[in-house]
Every structure is written in structure tokens, then in C-alpha cells.
Amino acid sequence: MTHPYFPLVLVFFFAGVVVLSLLLIAHMLGPKKTSPVKSEPFESGNPPRGDARIRFSVKFYLVAMLFLIFDIEVVFLYPWAILFRELGMLGLIEMGIFLFILVIGFIYVWRKGALEWA
């Protein structure tokens, strides 16, 4: 009798083999010569203007991180929506608490001005 996690280990093994083989093929067949033109940053076909290493405001990174955090939290709503009938009243109460905490966090971030661009 096989272990219950054997199919999962097998999938990870094959995924690793595919990744390593694709990296090896790209290394063997990929271009080897570089030139100053190839090393320039590419901006949608337009010639580059200014330095590629410009500084972004901290607000940009803050909004990006907050988007990821709240986006990932909302992903937890999908399994709950699928199993809504099976979870019953206890599942509804737990999701209500989860959404309450999520809304409180969103209000806190909004009040702190983290979502303002100016």
C-alpha cells in the first residue's frame, strides 16, 4: 500500500524535473553574445529616457503591499462560499468575524492615509 502523500510527492518531482529541464534547454540554446545595445533597458519600443534606477515613493510600495494583503485575504472567501451550506451557522459566524477584522484593518489603513497618493 502506498503512502497517501505519494501522488503529491510525484507531482512535485515531475514539476522539478520539468523546471530543471527547461532551464537547461534555455541555457544551452539561448543567446550567448551581449552588446551595449542589448544591455539597454527596453521600454515598449521607445528609446530609454533617463536613468533606469529611479526612486519610487514609499507610498507606491505601501499601496502594493496593502493590495496584496487584502487581495490574499479575500481569496479565503472562495472556499467558504463553496462550502457555505455545509458549514452552517458556525461557518457564517466565523466568516463574519473574519470579515469584521478585515474591514477594521481596511478602515485603519484608510484613516492613516496609506491609500492617498498625494
N, C-alpha and C positions, 0 to 999 in steps of 0.2 A: 504494500500500500504506500502510495506516495504522500509526501508532506502536503498539507493544504496550501502552503505558500509556494509550492513548486512552479505552478504556472506563472506567478508573478516574478519569480526569480528568472524564469526562462525568458519572459518578455524583456526584463532589464538586460539580460545577457545579450539577446538579439539586438536590442536598441544600442548597446555599447559597441557591438560588432559593426553595425551599420554606420554609426558615427565615426568610429576609427577608420573604417574602410573609405568613407567619403573624404575624410581629412587626408588620408594617404593618397588617394587619387588626385585630389586638388593640389597637393604638394608636388606630385610627380608631373602632372600635366599643366600646371599653372605657369604663368609667365615668370621669367627669371630676371630679365633686364629692367632696371629702373632708369628713369631720366628725370631731369628737373621738371619737365612738363607733366609727367605722370605723378610727381610728388606734390603738385599744387592741389589745393582743395578745390573740389568741384561743387559749384553752386547752380544746379539746374541749367547747365549750358552757358551761363553767363560768366564773363571773366571775373575772377575774385576781386573784391574791393576791400581794402583794409586788412587788418590782421585777423587771422582765424581764431586767435586766442583772446576773444573779447570777454569782459567780465559781465556776468548776468547778475541781476539783482537777487538778493536773498529771497525776496518775495516770490520770484519765479519758482525757486526750488521748494519753498514752503507750500505754495499752491499745488505744485506737482505731487508732493508727498501727501498732502491732505486729500487730494483727489484719489490717490492710490489707496490710502487707508479707508476712506469712506466707500470706495468702489469695491474693495475686497470685503468689507463688512456687508454690503448689500448682496453680495454673492451668496451669503448664508440664507437669504430669503428664498432662494430657488428650491433647495431640498425641503424646506419647511412647507412651501406651497404645494409641492408634490405629495407630501405625506400629511397634509392638513387634516384629513378625516381620520386617519389612524392615530394621530397624536392627541386628538380630543381637546378637552378644556385645558388640561395641563400644558399642552403644547402651545395653545393660544396665549395662556398667561406668560409662559416663558418667552415667547416671541414679543409679547407686549413689553416685558421688562427689557429685553434686548433692544427693541426699537426706542424705548424711552431713554436708555443710556446713550444710544446713538444720536438721538435728537438733542439731548443735553450737551453732548460733545460738540455737535454742529453749532448749537447756539453759542457755546463758549468760544469757539474759534471765530464765529461771526462777530461777537462782541469785542473780541481782542483786536479785530481789524485785520486778521490774517488773509482775508479774501479780497481786500482792497488793493487795486493795482497802483493807485496814485500815492 
